[in-house]
Amino acid sequence: MIKKLVTTYHASSIYDIDPQQLRKLGYKTVFADLDNTLAQYNVLIPEKRTFQLIDCFHDAGLEVILISNNTARRVKPYAEKLHTKYIYSAHKPWARRFIRYVKNHSIDVRTSVLIGDQLLTDRPLAKRAKIDFILTEPLVKIDQWTTRFNRMIDRPLRAKYLKQGRLGPTISK
């Protein structure tokens, strides 16, 4: 019996994903989770490698939009430094704000992908919004206090799905 995949793809890090490969797969828009996917939750200024990654996505013809459950105070200055659009207080895993954003900006979810590090928030959002999902490993083991409980559930689930081959193919450089 073949079980449904939990994710479309998985990667060890967002920094290991080849933007050209995403473009070849037909993606035009990348929704990137901020905290512990793109940056540590306590890093307020993008690192050099983050600027380089966003430039590579843009060079590949991909639009990058940051998405986070964090506040505007955290997300807005970070996104503005990267010259990207953003969704703050996204209320993941619920999809209402995300779907509203997608409709208001005429974004085709069939050519979009969400990249995130959590099975309990990012993955259900992707499923509810009918968008492809790339699961990454968290950048660091330290989480914001609001995420610690989720990680206690996320770690064993991730291990189980990996063992069952349900995390989709690896997508990386």
C-alpha positions as CSV (number, residue, x, y, z in Angstrom):
1,M,0.0,0.0,0.0
2,I,1.4,3.4,-1.0
3,K,0.9,6.1,1.5
4,K,0.4,9.7,0.4
5,L,3.4,12.0,0.6
6,V,3.4,14.5,3.5
7,T,5.5,17.0,1.6
8,T,6.2,17.6,-2.1
9,Y,10.0,17.8,-1.5
10,H,12.4,18.1,1.4
11,A,15.8,19.7,1.8
12,S,18.3,20.0,4.6
13,S,18.1,23.8,4.4
14,I,16.6,26.5,2.2
15,Y,20.2,27.4,1.4
16,D,20.7,24.0,-0.3
17,I,17.8,24.5,-2.7
18,D,18.7,25.3,-6.2
19,P,16.5,28.2,-7.5
20,Q,17.1,27.1,-11.1
21,Q,15.7,23.7,-10.3
22,L,12.6,25.3,-8.8
23,R,12.2,27.4,-12.0
24,K,12.6,24.2,-14.1
25,L,9.8,22.6,-12.0
26,G,7.5,25.4,-13.1
27,Y,7.5,27.5,-9.9
28,K,7.3,31.3,-10.2
29,T,6.6,32.3,-6.6
30,V,8.4,31.1,-3.4
31,F,6.8,31.7,0.0
32,A,9.6,31.4,2.5
33,D,9.0,31.0,6.2
34,L,11.2,33.4,8.1
35,D,12.0,32.0,11.6
36,N,14.3,29.0,11.6
37,T,13.9,28.5,7.9
38,L,15.5,31.6,6.4
39,A,17.0,32.9,9.6
40,Q,17.3,32.3,13.3
41,Y,14.3,33.8,15.2
42,N,16.6,36.3,17.0
43,V,18.5,37.5,14.0
44,L,17.1,40.9,13.0
45,I,19.3,41.7,10.1
46,P,19.7,39.4,7.1
47,E,23.1,37.7,6.8
48,K,25.2,37.9,3.6
49,R,24.2,34.4,2.6
50,T,20.5,35.4,2.9
51,F,21.0,38.4,0.5
52,Q,22.8,36.0,-1.9
53,L,20.1,33.4,-1.7
54,I,17.3,36.0,-2.4
55,D,19.4,37.4,-5.3
56,C,19.7,33.8,-6.7
57,F,16.0,33.3,-6.5
58,H,15.4,36.7,-8.3
59,D,18.0,35.8,-10.9
60,A,16.1,32.6,-11.6
61,G,13.0,34.6,-12.2
62,L,11.3,33.7,-8.9
63,E,9.4,36.1,-6.7
64,V,10.1,35.6,-3.0
65,I,7.5,36.4,-0.3
66,L,8.4,36.0,3.3
67,I,5.7,34.5,5.5
68,S,5.7,34.3,9.3
69,N,3.5,34.0,12.3
70,N,5.7,36.6,13.9
71,T,4.7,40.3,14.3
72,A,5.1,43.1,11.8
73,R,7.8,44.5,14.1
74,R,9.9,41.4,13.4
75,V,9.0,40.6,9.8
76,K,8.6,44.0,8.1
77,P,12.2,45.4,8.7
78,Y,13.7,42.0,7.7
79,A,11.7,41.8,4.5
80,E,12.4,45.4,3.6
81,K,16.1,44.9,3.9
82,L,15.8,42.0,1.4
83,H,13.4,44.0,-0.9
84,T,10.8,41.3,-0.6
85,K,7.1,41.3,0.0
86,Y,5.9,39.7,3.3
87,I,3.0,38.3,5.2
88,Y,3.2,38.8,9.0
89,S,0.9,37.3,11.7
90,A,0.0,34.7,9.1
91,H,-1.8,32.6,11.7
92,K,-0.3,29.4,10.3
93,P,-1.6,26.6,10.1
94,W,-4.8,28.4,9.2
95,A,-4.9,29.5,5.6
96,R,-7.4,32.4,5.6
97,R,-4.8,35.2,5.6
98,F,-2.6,33.4,3.2
99,I,-5.4,32.7,0.7
100,R,-6.6,36.3,1.0
101,Y,-3.1,37.6,0.2
102,V,-2.7,35.2,-2.8
103,K,-6.1,36.3,-4.2
104,N,-5.4,40.0,-3.6
105,H,-2.1,39.8,-5.4
106,S,-3.3,37.5,-8.2
107,I,-0.8,34.8,-7.4
108,D,-1.3,31.4,-9.0
109,V,-0.9,28.7,-6.3
110,R,-0.2,26.1,-9.0
111,T,3.1,27.8,-9.7
112,S,3.9,28.6,-6.1
113,V,5.7,26.7,-3.4
114,L,6.0,27.2,0.4
115,I,9.3,26.5,2.1
116,G,9.2,25.9,5.8
117,D,10.6,24.0,8.7
118,Q,7.5,22.8,10.6
119,L,5.2,20.0,10.0
120,L,2.6,21.4,12.4
121,T,2.2,24.9,10.9
122,D,3.8,25.2,7.5
123,R,2.7,21.9,6.1
124,P,-1.0,22.2,7.1
125,L,-1.1,25.7,5.6
126,A,0.3,24.4,2.3
127,K,-2.3,21.6,2.3
128,R,-5.2,23.9,3.1
129,A,-4.0,26.4,0.5
130,K,-3.4,23.7,-2.1
131,I,0.2,24.7,-2.6
132,D,3.3,22.6,-2.9
133,F,5.5,22.4,0.1
134,I,9.2,21.9,0.7
135,L,10.1,20.9,4.3
136,T,13.5,21.9,5.5
137,E,15.4,21.1,8.7
138,P,15.4,23.9,11.3
139,L,18.4,26.1,10.9
140,V,19.2,25.9,14.7
141,K,18.0,23.8,17.6
142,I,17.0,26.8,19.6
143,D,13.5,28.0,19.1
144,Q,11.3,30.9,20.1
145,W,9.3,30.0,23.2
146,T,6.1,29.9,21.1
147,T,7.5,27.1,18.9
148,R,9.0,24.8,21.5
149,F,5.8,22.8,22.1
150,N,5.4,22.2,18.4
151,R,8.9,20.9,18.1
152,M,8.2,18.2,20.7
153,I,5.6,16.8,18.3
154,D,7.4,17.8,15.1
155,R,10.6,15.8,15.7
156,P,9.1,12.4,16.1
157,L,6.7,13.0,13.3
158,R,9.5,14.0,11.0
159,A,11.5,10.9,11.9
160,K,8.5,8.7,11.3
161,Y,7.7,10.2,7.9
162,L,11.3,10.0,6.9
163,K,11.5,6.3,7.8
164,Q,8.2,5.7,5.8
165,G,9.5,7.6,2.8
166,R,6.7,10.2,3.0
167,L,8.8,13.4,2.9
168,G,9.0,13.4,-0.9
169,P,12.2,13.5,-2.9
170,T,15.2,15.6,-1.8
171,I,15.5,18.8,-3.7
172,S,19.0,20.4,-3.4
173,K,22.0,21.6,-5.3
